[in-house]
Amino acid sequence: MASRRTVLQTLALGTTAGMLAPETLLAQSAPKKDKLGVALVGLGYYSTDLLAPALQKTEHCYLAGIVTGTPAKAEKWKKQYNIPDKNVYNYQNFDQIANNPDIDVVYVVLPPSMHREYVVRAAKAGKHVWVEKPMAVTAKECQDMIDACKKAGVSLSVGYRLHHDPNTQAYVKFLRDGKLGKISMVNCSAAYYDGRTDHWKQKKEMGGGVMYDMGVYVLQGARLATGEEPIAVTAQQYTTRPDVYRNGLDETSMIQLEFPSGARAVLQTSYGINMNFMYVMGEKGILRVEPYSAYNGVKGNGPGGFAFDTPYPVPGQQTRQMDDDALAIKNKKPMLVPGEEGLRDIRIVEAVYEAARTGKRVKI
């Protein structure tokens, strides 16, 4: 994700596609281009170290433009990636992107509190939109984004890179094919130690807190593993660094989900602990996924000799993600991760915060 100094400067899946993303949003017209031009909005770590390098390797899209509030960054990127002046924007003149035929897709890589504004503005400019996770801070903001893109006739996709990982696709198909039998329990952790003290992730007003960031990964793990939507949640949140995670902001979240089938999920996410795994317990054994969300690939094994480990260099996941989404736009096909998928997660995130605040079981 990107970071701002201030808020204003601040495979095709085949048989598994339906269960990963049942809702679709198709563009009314697809650009007749070999490669779609992508403009990155926000030039923080994620854009700089992962998305821009990935766009040098994509087959169906390329880095065509940038949006930044920092002139020094603009100059550096222009030289490094040979971006013409006319494709460089700031947050004040962003709406003029509507008049630029070089830009087909706007990729919003800003703090979560800014997602709604720039997704809606990009849609009004007639551009397809990709937005980093978490999709937004509230479910209402997510719905506003979906509605804006639908009204404009452009596609909307959320940057869930793991959906595009062949390893994720392999274990989800394994589970859907019933190879583990009836699932009873999912235990998933996505966490790391973050030593920063002044990033948007430590600022409540910018959409900070671990549940919005790493928490989305564990929610995805539970939902993909069970193939169901949770019906209730209990949760606990705390911090060991109240000077950094202030005003009740969660450094660590622990979540318990209930599913219609009777399956349960026990999830952990943190900025203070290093953890990354998922275990899925079923009638026929255990599916082990470790690491569960690494940039260089997911790997694991399950009953019957099932194993998955397709490694690739970073930023391979992001390359696949953007190529999949660009190809979907070009071919007027469904997005693998439409806005509705991000909305589902944020609804659960809101329920998690309520459950942690009240100490009660919250129905979803």
Number of C-alpha atoms within 10 A of each C-alpha: 22 20 23 19 12 10 14 12 14 19 15 15 18 9 11 16 18 13 16 19 18 14 15 19 22 21 23 12 12 19 14 9 11 11 18 24 20 26 26 24 24 27 26 19 13 16 23 16 13 19 23 21 18 23 23 13 16 20 17 21 25 22 23 22 28 27 25 23 20 16 12 10 14 21 13 12 18 17 10 9 14 12 18 12 12 10 17 22 21 19 16 12 10 18 16 12 24 16 10 13 11 15 22 25 28 29 29 31 27 27 28 27 20 18 24 24 14 22 27 21 21 28 27 18 19 21 29 27 26 28 27 22 25 29 33 26 24 19 19 14 19 25 17 16 29 25 15 20 27 17 11 18 19 25 30 33 26 25 26 24 20 23 23 25 24 21 22 25 21 18 25 20 20 18 21 17 11 13 19 20 14 16 22 16 22 25 19 27 28 28 25 15 12 15 10 11 13 12 17 25 26 22 18 16 14 21 23 22 25 24 30 22 22 23 27 22 27 29 29 19 28 27 19 21 25 25 16 15 19 24 13 19 25 22 24 19 22 16 18 11 12 13 9 17 24 15 10 13 21 28 28 23 24 19 24 19 27 20 20 12 13 11 19 21 26 19 23 27 30 27 26 17 16 13 19 20 21 24 22 23 21 19 12 15 15 17 24 20 24 19 18 25 24 15 19 16 24 23 23 20 16 22 13 10 6 13 18 18 15 14 15 13 9 16 19 22 25 25 24 23 23 26 24 21 27 27 22 20 27 19 15 17 18 24 25 28 26 25 28 22 21 26 24 17 24 26 16 23 23 16 20 28 21 17 21 21 13 13 12 13 17 19 14 15
